Amino acid sequence: MKKKYVIVQKPNLVLWVWFVSFILAKLFSKYILFDLVAFGAIFTWAWLEIFDGVNNFRKGLGIFVMIFILVSRMV
C-alpha cells in the first residue's frame, strides 16, 4: 500500500486568525492585543499539529514552529 503524505493544505481558521492578527500587530505596534492574539493563534496551531497532525512531517513542523515561537519570545 502506498502512503499519502499531506504537505500542503488549505489553511484552517487558526492560521487565518494568526495571519490577520500578525499583520495588524505589525501595522499597529502600540496595541499589544494584536500581538497576544497572534501568539495565541500560532501557539494553538503548533499544539494541534504536534498532537493531531496527519503525518510526521506536519508533527515535525508543529514542533519546529513551537520551538521557534518560544525561543523568539525569550530573546
PDB file of N, CA, C and O in Angstrom:
ATOM      1  N   MET A   1       0.830  -1.192   0.000  1.00  0.00           N
ATOM      2  CA  MET A   1       0.000   0.000   0.000  1.00  0.00           C
ATOM      3  C   MET A   1       0.867   1.244   0.000  1.00  0.00           C
ATOM      4  O   MET A   1       1.893   1.310   0.676  1.00  0.00           O
ATOM      5  N   LYS A   2       0.442   2.204  -0.753  1.00  0.00           N
ATOM      6  CA  LYS A   2       1.167   3.453  -0.849  1.00  0.00           C
ATOM      7  C   LYS A   2       0.611   4.449   0.168  1.00  0.00           C
ATOM      8  O   LYS A   2      -0.601   4.649   0.245  1.00  0.00           O
ATOM      9  N   LYS A   3       1.495   5.071   0.944  1.00  0.00           N
ATOM     10  CA  LYS A   3       1.071   6.063   1.929  1.00  0.00           C
ATOM     11  C   LYS A   3       0.982   7.430   1.272  1.00  0.00           C
ATOM     12  O   LYS A   3       1.800   7.779   0.421  1.00  0.00           O
ATOM     13  N   LYS A   4      -0.012   8.190   1.675  1.00  0.00           N
ATOM     14  CA  LYS A   4      -0.160   9.555   1.192  1.00  0.00           C
ATOM     15  C   LYS A   4       0.319  10.518   2.262  1.00  0.00           C
ATOM     16  O   LYS A   4      -0.033  10.391   3.435  1.00  0.00           O
ATOM     17  N   TYR A   5       1.127  11.481   1.843  1.00  0.00           N
ATOM     18  CA  TYR A   5       1.620  12.494   2.769  1.00  0.00           C
ATOM     19  C   TYR A   5       1.024  13.845   2.404  1.00  0.00           C
ATOM     20  O   TYR A   5       1.135  14.304   1.267  1.00  0.00           O
ATOM     21  N   VAL A   6       0.401  14.462   3.372  1.00  0.00           N
ATOM     22  CA  VAL A   6      -0.170  15.789   3.180  1.00  0.00           C
ATOM     23  C   VAL A   6       0.892  16.802   3.588  1.00  0.00           C
ATOM     24  O   VAL A   6       1.280  16.869   4.754  1.00  0.00           O
ATOM     25  N   ILE A   7       1.359  17.586   2.625  1.00  0.00           N
ATOM     26  CA  ILE A   7       2.362  18.609   2.916  1.00  0.00           C
ATOM     27  C   ILE A   7       1.713  19.992   2.882  1.00  0.00           C
ATOM     28  O   ILE A   7       2.001  20.841   3.726  1.00  0.00           O
ATOM     29  N   VAL A   8       0.853  20.207   1.923  1.00  0.00           N
ATOM     30  CA  VAL A   8       0.181  21.492   1.787  1.00  0.00           C
ATOM     31  C   VAL A   8      -1.322  21.259   1.835  1.00  0.00           C
ATOM     32  O   VAL A   8      -1.851  20.357   1.185  1.00  0.00           O
ATOM     33  N   GLN A   9      -1.982  22.078   2.606  1.00  0.00           N
ATOM     34  CA  GLN A   9      -3.438  22.009   2.648  1.00  0.00           C
ATOM     35  C   GLN A   9      -3.968  23.410   2.864  1.00  0.00           C
ATOM     36  O   GLN A   9      -3.214  24.317   3.217  1.00  0.00           O
ATOM     37  N   LYS A  10      -5.246  23.588   2.657  1.00  0.00           N
ATOM     38  CA  LYS A  10      -5.871  24.884   2.832  1.00  0.00           C
ATOM     39  C   LYS A  10      -5.742  25.305   4.297  1.00  0.00           C
ATOM     40  O   LYS A  10      -6.018  24.504   5.191  1.00  0.00           O
ATOM     41  N   PRO A  11      -5.325  26.551   4.558  1.00  0.00           N
ATOM     42  CA  PRO A  11      -5.173  26.997   5.951  1.00  0.00           C
ATOM     43  C   PRO A  11      -6.488  26.942   6.715  1.00  0.00           C
ATOM     44  O   PRO A  11      -7.550  27.270   6.186  1.00  0.00           O
ATOM     45  N   ASN A  12      -6.393  26.526   7.958  1.00  0.00           N
ATOM     46  CA  ASN A  12      -7.595  26.475   8.785  1.00  0.00           C
ATOM     47  C   ASN A  12      -7.811  27.818   9.480  1.00  0.00           C
ATOM     48  O   ASN A  12      -7.025  28.749   9.306  1.00  0.00           O
ATOM     49  N   LEU A  13      -8.864  27.908  10.256  1.00  0.00           N
ATOM     50  CA  LEU A  13      -9.246  29.167  10.884  1.00  0.00           C
ATOM     51  C   LEU A  13      -8.149  29.720  11.795  1.00  0.00           C
ATOM     52  O   LEU A  13      -7.927  30.930  11.837  1.00  0.00           O
ATOM     53  N   VAL A  14      -7.474  28.847  12.515  1.00  0.00           N
ATOM     54  CA  VAL A  14      -6.426  29.315  13.441  1.00  0.00           C
ATOM     55  C   VAL A  14      -5.306  30.018  12.683  1.00  0.00           C
ATOM     56  O   VAL A  14      -4.789  31.035  13.146  1.00  0.00           O
ATOM     57  N   LEU A  15      -4.929  29.487  11.527  1.00  0.00           N
ATOM     58  CA  LEU A  15      -3.879  30.146  10.743  1.00  0.00           C
ATOM     59  C   LEU A  15      -4.355  31.466  10.159  1.00  0.00           C
ATOM     60  O   LEU A  15      -3.572  32.410  10.059  1.00  0.00           O
ATOM     61  N   TRP A  16      -5.617  31.550   9.775  1.00  0.00           N
ATOM     62  CA  TRP A  16      -6.149  32.824   9.293  1.00  0.00           C
ATOM     63  C   TRP A  16      -6.163  33.859  10.412  1.00  0.00           C
ATOM     64  O   TRP A  16      -5.820  35.018  10.179  1.00  0.00           O
ATOM     65  N   VAL A  17      -6.547  33.469  11.601  1.00  0.00           N
ATOM     66  CA  VAL A  17      -6.537  34.390  12.748  1.00  0.00           C
ATOM     67  C   VAL A  17      -5.113  34.857  13.015  1.00  0.00           C
ATOM     68  O   VAL A  17      -4.880  36.040  13.259  1.00  0.00           O
ATOM     69  N   TRP A  18      -4.158  33.929  12.968  1.00  0.00           N
ATOM     70  CA  TRP A  18      -2.756  34.308  13.182  1.00  0.00           C
ATOM     71  C   TRP A  18      -2.298  35.293  12.123  1.00  0.00           C
ATOM     72  O   TRP A  18      -1.683  36.307  12.452  1.00  0.00           O
ATOM     73  N   PHE A  19      -2.587  35.014  10.857  1.00  0.00           N
ATOM     74  CA  PHE A  19      -2.124  35.863   9.763  1.00  0.00           C
ATOM     75  C   PHE A  19      -2.676  37.282   9.889  1.00  0.00           C
ATOM     76  O   PHE A  19      -1.928  38.253   9.785  1.00  0.00           O
ATOM     77  N   VAL A  20      -3.969  37.399  10.109  1.00  0.00           N
ATOM     78  CA  VAL A  20      -4.591  38.726  10.212  1.00  0.00           C
ATOM     79  C   VAL A  20      -4.075  39.467  11.439  1.00  0.00           C
ATOM     80  O   VAL A  20      -3.738  40.648  11.350  1.00  0.00           O
ATOM     81  N   SER A  21      -4.010  38.793  12.580  1.00  0.00           N
ATOM     82  CA  SER A  21      -3.543  39.472  13.792  1.00  0.00           C
ATOM     83  C   SER A  21      -2.054  39.793  13.719  1.00  0.00           C
ATOM     84  O   SER A  21      -1.619  40.794  14.288  1.00  0.00           O
ATOM     85  N   PHE A  22      -1.261  38.966  13.032  1.00  0.00           N
ATOM     86  CA  PHE A  22       0.160  39.247  12.854  1.00  0.00           C
ATOM     87  C   PHE A  22       0.356  40.516  12.024  1.00  0.00           C
ATOM     88  O   PHE A  22       1.173  41.371  12.366  1.00  0.00           O
ATOM     89  N   ILE A  23      -0.396  40.627  10.936  1.00  0.00           N
ATOM     90  CA  ILE A  23      -0.303  41.824  10.097  1.00  0.00           C
ATOM     91  C   ILE A  23      -0.756  43.060  10.885  1.00  0.00           C
ATOM     92  O   ILE A  23      -0.109  44.106  10.821  1.00  0.00           O
ATOM     93  N   LEU A  24      -1.855  42.944  11.619  1.00  0.00           N
ATOM     94  CA  LEU A  24      -2.328  44.074  12.422  1.00  0.00           C
ATOM     95  C   LEU A  24      -1.329  44.435  13.519  1.00  0.00           C
ATOM     96  O   LEU A  24      -1.162  45.613  13.837  1.00  0.00           O
ATOM     97  N   ALA A  25      -0.664  43.437  14.100  1.00  0.00           N
ATOM     98  CA  ALA A  25       0.338  43.711  15.135  1.00  0.00           C
ATOM     99  C   ALA A  25       1.526  44.468  14.550  1.00  0.00           C
ATOM    100  O   ALA A  25       2.112  45.324  15.214  1.00  0.00           O
ATOM    101  N   LYS A  26       1.877  44.151  13.308  1.00  0.00           N
ATOM    102  CA  LYS A  26       2.986  44.869  12.672  1.00  0.00           C
ATOM    103  C   LYS A  26       2.574  46.285  12.269  1.00  0.00           C
ATOM    104  O   LYS A  26       3.385  47.208  12.339  1.00  0.00           O
ATOM    105  N   LEU A  27       1.330  46.461  11.852  1.00  0.00           N
ATOM    106  CA  LEU A  27       0.866  47.782  11.443  1.00  0.00           C
ATOM    107  C   LEU A  27       0.615  48.697  12.640  1.00  0.00           C
ATOM    108  O   LEU A  27       0.922  49.888  12.591  1.00  0.00           O
ATOM    109  N   PHE A  28       0.062  48.143  13.700  1.00  0.00           N
ATOM    110  CA  PHE A  28      -0.277  48.924  14.893  1.00  0.00           C
ATOM    111  C   PHE A  28       0.500  48.383  16.083  1.00  0.00           C
ATOM    112  O   PHE A  28      -0.072  47.755  16.973  1.00  0.00           O
ATOM    113  N   SER A  29       1.794  48.627  16.095  1.00  0.00           N
ATOM    114  CA  SER A  29       2.672  48.007  17.089  1.00  0.00           C
ATOM    115  C   SER A  29       2.411  48.487  18.519  1.00  0.00           C
ATOM    116  O   SER A  29       2.838  47.828  19.467  1.00  0.00           O
ATOM    117  N   LYS A  30       1.726  49.606  18.696  1.00  0.00           N
ATOM    118  CA  LYS A  30       1.485  50.073  20.067  1.00  0.00           C
ATOM    119  C   LYS A  30       0.353  49.304  20.755  1.00  0.00           C
ATOM    120  O   LYS A  30       0.210  49.390  21.975  1.00  0.00           O
ATOM    121  N   TYR A  31      -0.448  48.560  20.000  1.00  0.00           N
ATOM    122  CA  TYR A  31      -1.530  47.758  20.575  1.00  0.00           C
ATOM    123  C   TYR A  31      -1.050  46.332  20.800  1.00  0.00           C
ATOM    124  O   TYR A  31      -0.868  45.578  19.845  1.00  0.00           O
ATOM    125  N   ILE A  32      -0.846  45.965  22.045  1.00  0.00           N
ATOM    126  CA  ILE A  32      -0.312  44.650  22.379  1.00  0.00           C
ATOM    127  C   ILE A  32      -1.343  43.537  22.163  1.00  0.00           C
ATOM    128  O   ILE A  32      -0.974  42.368  22.054  1.00  0.00           O
ATOM    129  N   LEU A  33      -2.620  43.888  22.100  1.00  0.00           N
ATOM    130  CA  LEU A  33      -3.669  42.887  21.928  1.00  0.00           C
ATOM    131  C   LEU A  33      -3.479  42.079  20.650  1.00  0.00           C
ATOM    132  O   LEU A  33      -3.638  40.858  20.663  1.00  0.00           O
ATOM    133  N   PHE A  34      -3.142  42.741  19.551  1.00  0.00           N
ATOM    134  CA  PHE A  34      -2.939  42.035  18.290  1.00  0.00           C
ATOM    135  C   PHE A  34      -1.779  41.049  18.393  1.00  0.00           C
ATOM    136  O   PHE A  34      -1.847  39.942  17.859  1.00  0.00           O
ATOM    137  N   ASP A  35      -0.714  41.460  19.084  1.00  0.00           N
ATOM    138  CA  ASP A  35       0.440  40.580  19.267  1.00  0.00           C
ATOM    139  C   ASP A  35       0.070  39.366  20.119  1.00  0.00           C
ATOM    140  O   ASP A  35       0.498  38.249  19.829  1.00  0.00           O
ATOM    141  N   LEU A  36      -0.715  39.581  21.158  1.00  0.00           N
ATOM    142  CA  LEU A  36      -1.142  38.468  22.014  1.00  0.00           C
ATOM    143  C   LEU A  36      -2.047  37.488  21.266  1.00  0.00           C
ATOM    144  O   LEU A  36      -1.918  36.274  21.427  1.00  0.00           O
ATOM    145  N   VAL A  37      -2.949  38.008  20.461  1.00  0.00           N
ATOM    146  CA  VAL A  37      -3.826  37.142  19.673  1.00  0.00           C
ATOM    147  C   VAL A  37      -3.008  36.358  18.654  1.00  0.00           C
ATOM    148  O   VAL A  37      -3.247  35.167  18.453  1.00  0.00           O
ATOM    149  N   ALA A  38      -2.044  37.013  18.009  1.00  0.00           N
ATOM    150  CA  ALA A  38      -1.197  36.325  17.029  1.00  0.00           C
ATOM    151  C   ALA A  38      -0.399  35.211  17.699  1.00  0.00           C
ATOM    152  O   ALA A  38      -0.311  34.107  17.162  1.00  0.00           O
ATOM    153  N   PHE A  39       0.178  35.486  18.857  1.00  0.00           N
ATOM    154  CA  PHE A  39       0.942  34.465  19.565  1.00  0.00           C
ATOM    155  C   PHE A  39       0.041  33.309  19.983  1.00  0.00           C
ATOM    156  O   PHE A  39       0.408  32.146  19.814  1.00  0.00           O
ATOM    157  N   GLY A  40      -1.121  33.614  20.520  1.00  0.00           N
ATOM    158  CA  GLY A  40      -2.049  32.561  20.933  1.00  0.00           C
ATOM    159  C   GLY A  40      -2.497  31.693  19.768  1.00  0.00           C
ATOM    160  O   GLY A  40      -2.623  30.477  19.910  1.00  0.00           O
ATOM    161  N   ALA A  41      -2.737  32.307  18.626  1.00  0.00           N
ATOM    162  CA  ALA A  41      -3.192  31.550  17.457  1.00  0.00           C
ATOM    163  C   ALA A  41      -2.092  30.639  16.926  1.00  0.00           C
ATOM    164  O   ALA A  41      -2.354  29.472  16.635  1.00  0.00           O
ATOM    165  N   ILE A  42      -0.873  31.142  16.793  1.00  0.00           N
ATOM    166  CA  ILE A  42       0.199  30.302  16.244  1.00  0.00           C
ATOM    167  C   ILE A  42       0.600  29.224  17.254  1.00  0.00           C
ATOM    168  O   ILE A  42       0.977  28.121  16.859  1.00  0.00           O
ATOM    169  N   PHE A  43       0.524  29.529  18.547  1.00  0.00           N
ATOM    170  CA  PHE A  43       0.783  28.530  19.575  1.00  0.00           C
ATOM    171  C   PHE A  43      -0.262  27.413  19.497  1.00  0.00           C
ATOM    172  O   PHE A  43       0.076  26.232  19.573  1.00  0.00           O
ATOM    173  N   THR A  44      -1.524  27.792  19.345  1.00  0.00           N
ATOM    174  CA  THR A  44      -2.604  26.807  19.227  1.00  0.00           C
ATOM    175  C   THR A  44      -2.421  25.956  17.986  1.00  0.00           C
ATOM    176  O   THR A  44      -2.596  24.738  18.041  1.00  0.00           O
ATOM    177  N   TRP A  45      -2.068  26.581  16.858  1.00  0.00           N
ATOM    178  CA  TRP A  45      -1.850  25.824  15.624  1.00  0.00           C
ATOM    179  C   TRP A  45      -0.722  24.816  15.805  1.00  0.00           C
ATOM    180  O   TRP A  45      -0.861  23.653  15.424  1.00  0.00           O
ATOM    181  N   ALA A  46       0.397  25.255  16.387  1.00  0.00           N
ATOM    182  CA  ALA A  46       1.536  24.354  16.590  1.00  0.00           C
ATOM    183  C   ALA A  46       1.159  23.205  17.522  1.00  0.00           C
ATOM    184  O   ALA A  46       1.525  22.057  17.272  1.00  0.00           O
ATOM    185  N   TRP A  47       0.440  23.505  18.579  1.00  0.00           N
ATOM    186  CA  TRP A  47      -0.002  22.471  19.534  1.00  0.00           C
ATOM    187  C   TRP A  47      -0.882  21.438  18.832  1.00  0.00           C
ATOM    188  O   TRP A  47      -0.698  20.234  19.015  1.00  0.00           O
ATOM    189  N   LEU A  48      -1.828  21.906  18.036  1.00  0.00           N
ATOM    190  CA  LEU A  48      -2.709  20.985  17.319  1.00  0.00           C
ATOM    191  C   LEU A  48      -1.940  20.140  16.317  1.00  0.00           C
ATOM    192  O   LEU A  48      -2.233  18.956  16.152  1.00  0.00           O
ATOM    193  N   GLU A  49      -0.962  20.732  15.646  1.00  0.00           N
ATOM    194  CA  GLU A  49      -0.160  19.964  14.683  1.00  0.00           C
ATOM    195  C   GLU A  49       0.684  18.907  15.389  1.00  0.00           C
ATOM    196  O   GLU A  49       0.829  17.793  14.885  1.00  0.00           O
ATOM    197  N   ILE A  50       1.237  19.241  16.540  1.00  0.00           N
ATOM    198  CA  ILE A  50       2.071  18.282  17.268  1.00  0.00           C
ATOM    199  C   ILE A  50       1.250  17.073  17.688  1.00  0.00           C
ATOM    200  O   ILE A  50       1.704  15.938  17.545  1.00  0.00           O
ATOM    201  N   PHE A  51       0.054  17.300  18.202  1.00  0.00           N
ATOM    202  CA  PHE A  51      -0.729  16.199  18.760  1.00  0.00           C
ATOM    203  C   PHE A  51      -1.782  15.621  17.814  1.00  0.00           C
ATOM    204  O   PHE A  51      -2.223  14.488  18.007  1.00  0.00           O
ATOM    205  N   ASP A  52      -2.189  16.377  16.802  1.00  0.00           N
ATOM    206  CA  ASP A  52      -3.206  15.883  15.876  1.00  0.00           C
ATOM    207  C   ASP A  52      -2.781  15.983  14.419  1.00  0.00           C
ATOM    208  O   ASP A  52      -3.626  15.911  13.526  1.00  0.00           O
ATOM    209  N   GLY A  53      -1.496  16.147  14.162  1.00  0.00           N
ATOM    210  CA  GLY A  53      -1.014  16.255  12.787  1.00  0.00           C
ATOM    211  C   GLY A  53      -1.285  14.984  12.001  1.00  0.00           C
ATOM    212  O   GLY A  53      -1.292  13.888  12.561  1.00  0.00           O
ATOM    213  N   VAL A  54      -1.512  15.138  10.686  1.00  0.00           N
ATOM    214  CA  VAL A  54      -1.893  13.992   9.872  1.00  0.00           C
ATOM    215  C   VAL A  54      -0.723  13.067   9.558  1.00  0.00           C
ATOM    216  O   VAL A  54      -0.930  11.898   9.234  1.00  0.00           O
ATOM    217  N   ASN A  55       0.506  13.579   9.650  1.00  0.00           N
ATOM    218  CA  ASN A  55       1.678  12.728   9.407  1.00  0.00           C
ATOM    219  C   ASN A  55       2.880  13.292  10.174  1.00  0.00           C
ATOM    220  O   ASN A  55       2.784  14.324  10.839  1.00  0.00           O
ATOM    221  N   ASN A  56       3.996  12.597  10.066  1.00  0.00           N
ATOM    222  CA  ASN A  56       5.185  13.001  10.824  1.00  0.00           C
ATOM    223  C   ASN A  56       5.749  14.336  10.356  1.00  0.00           C
ATOM    224  O   ASN A  56       6.309  15.082  11.160  1.00  0.00           O
ATOM    225  N   PHE A  57       5.612  14.651   9.072  1.00  0.00           N
ATOM    226  CA  PHE A  57       6.083  15.942   8.580  1.00  0.00           C
ATOM    227  C   PHE A  57       5.345  17.079   9.277  1.00  0.00           C
ATOM    228  O   PHE A  57       5.959  18.038   9.744  1.00  0.00           O
ATOM    229  N   ARG A  58       4.019  16.962   9.341  1.00  0.00           N
ATOM    230  CA  ARG A  58       3.221  18.013   9.966  1.00  0.00           C
ATOM    231  C   ARG A  58       3.501  18.096  11.462  1.00  0.00           C
ATOM    232  O   ARG A  58       3.544  19.194  12.016  1.00  0.00           O
ATOM    233  N   LYS A  59       3.692  16.960  12.125  1.00  0.00           N
ATOM    234  CA  LYS A  59       4.034  16.967  13.547  1.00  0.00           C
ATOM    235  C   LYS A  59       5.392  17.624  13.766  1.00  0.00           C
ATOM    236  O   LYS A  59       5.569  18.399  14.706  1.00  0.00           O
ATOM    237  N   GLY A  60       6.345  17.313  12.900  1.00  0.00           N
ATOM    238  CA  GLY A  60       7.660  17.945  12.985  1.00  0.00           C
ATOM    239  C   GLY A  60       7.590  19.440  12.736  1.00  0.00           C
ATOM    240  O   GLY A  60       8.287  20.215  13.391  1.00  0.00           O
ATOM    241  N   LEU A  61       6.751  19.850  11.792  1.00  0.00           N
ATOM    242  CA  LEU A  61       6.557  21.271  11.530  1.00  0.00           C
ATOM    243  C   LEU A  61       5.974  21.976  12.754  1.00  0.00           C
ATOM    244  O   LEU A  61       6.370  23.092  13.088  1.00  0.00           O
ATOM    245  N   GLY A  62       5.031  21.310  13.414  1.00  0.00           N
ATOM    246  CA  GLY A  62       4.462  21.869  14.640  1.00  0.00           C
ATOM    247  C   GLY A  62       5.502  22.022  15.733  1.00  0.00           C
ATOM    248  O   GLY A  62       5.522  23.031  16.437  1.00  0.00           O
ATOM    249  N   ILE A  63       6.373  21.021  15.880  1.00  0.00           N
ATOM    250  CA  ILE A  63       7.452  21.092  16.877  1.00  0.00           C
ATOM    251  C   ILE A  63       8.398  22.235  16.551  1.00  0.00           C
ATOM    252  O   ILE A  63       8.787  23.001  17.433  1.00  0.00           O
ATOM    253  N   PHE A  64       8.769  22.348  15.263  1.00  0.00           N
ATOM    254  CA  PHE A  64       9.674  23.412  14.834  1.00  0.00           C
ATOM    255  C   PHE A  64       9.077  24.790  15.123  1.00  0.00           C
ATOM    256  O   PHE A  64       9.761  25.661  15.660  1.00  0.00           O
ATOM    257  N   VAL A  65       7.815  24.989  14.773  1.00  0.00           N
ATOM    258  CA  VAL A  65       7.166  26.287  14.996  1.00  0.00           C
ATOM    259  C   VAL A  65       7.042  26.568  16.489  1.00  0.00           C
ATOM    260  O   VAL A  65       7.256  27.698  16.927  1.00  0.00           O
ATOM    261  N   MET A  66       6.699  25.553  17.268  1.00  0.00           N
ATOM    262  CA  MET A  66       6.572  25.734  18.723  1.00  0.00           C
ATOM    263  C   MET A  66       7.909  26.182  19.322  1.00  0.00           C
ATOM    264  O   MET A  66       7.953  27.136  20.099  1.00  0.00           O
ATOM    265  N   ILE A  67       8.986  25.502  18.966  1.00  0.00           N
ATOM    266  CA  ILE A  67      10.310  25.870  19.476  1.00  0.00           C
ATOM    267  C   ILE A  67      10.668  27.275  19.024  1.00  0.00           C
ATOM    268  O   ILE A  67      11.173  28.073  19.813  1.00  0.00           O
ATOM    269  N   PHE A  68      10.407  27.586  17.750  1.00  0.00           N
ATOM    270  CA  PHE A  68      10.748  28.898  17.204  1.00  0.00           C
ATOM    271  C   PHE A  68      10.024  30.025  17.931  1.00  0.00           C
ATOM    272  O   PHE A  68      10.638  31.028  18.295  1.00  0.00           O
ATOM    273  N   ILE A  69       8.716  29.863  18.145  1.00  0.00           N
ATOM    274  CA  ILE A  69       7.976  30.954  18.789  1.00  0.00           C
ATOM    275  C   ILE A  69       8.341  31.114  20.252  1.00  0.00           C
ATOM    276  O   ILE A  69       8.364  32.229  20.771  1.00  0.00           O
ATOM    277  N   LEU A  70       8.629  29.998  20.922  1.00  0.00           N
ATOM    278  CA  LEU A  70       9.016  30.095  22.329  1.00  0.00           C
ATOM    279  C   LEU A  70      10.406  30.728  22.486  1.00  0.00           C
ATOM    280  O   LEU A  70      10.613  31.560  23.370  1.00  0.00           O
ATOM    281  N   VAL A  71      11.341  30.339  21.639  1.00  0.00           N
ATOM    282  CA  VAL A  71      12.688  30.922  21.709  1.00  0.00           C
ATOM    283  C   VAL A  71      12.645  32.402  21.308  1.00  0.00           C
ATOM    284  O   VAL A  71      13.336  33.226  21.907  1.00  0.00           O
ATOM    285  N   SER A  72      11.844  32.737  20.308  1.00  0.00           N
ATOM    286  CA  SER A  72      11.777  34.136  19.892  1.00  0.00           C
ATOM    287  C   SER A  72      11.144  35.019  20.958  1.00  0.00           C
ATOM    288  O   SER A  72      11.428  36.216  21.004  1.00  0.00           O
ATOM    289  N   ARG A  73      10.299  34.465  21.811  1.00  0.00           N
ATOM    290  CA  ARG A  73       9.722  35.233  22.916  1.00  0.00           C
ATOM    291  C   ARG A  73      10.724  35.445  24.038  1.00  0.00           C
ATOM    292  O   ARG A  73      10.640  36.432  24.768  1.00  0.00           O
ATOM    293  N   MET A  74      11.671  34.525  24.180  1.00  0.00           N
ATOM    294  CA  MET A  74      12.670  34.653  25.241  1.00  0.00           C
ATOM    295  C   MET A  74      13.729  35.684  24.923  1.00  0.00           C
ATOM    296  O   MET A  74      14.323  36.262  25.834  1.00  0.00           O
ATOM    297  N   VAL A  75      13.974  35.922  23.664  1.00  0.00           N
ATOM    298  CA  VAL A  75      15.038  36.835  23.259  1.00  0.00           C
ATOM    299  C   VAL A  75      14.548  38.248  23.207  1.00  0.00           C
ATOM    300  O   VAL A  75      15.314  39.155  22.883  1.00  0.00           O
TER     301      VAL A  75
END
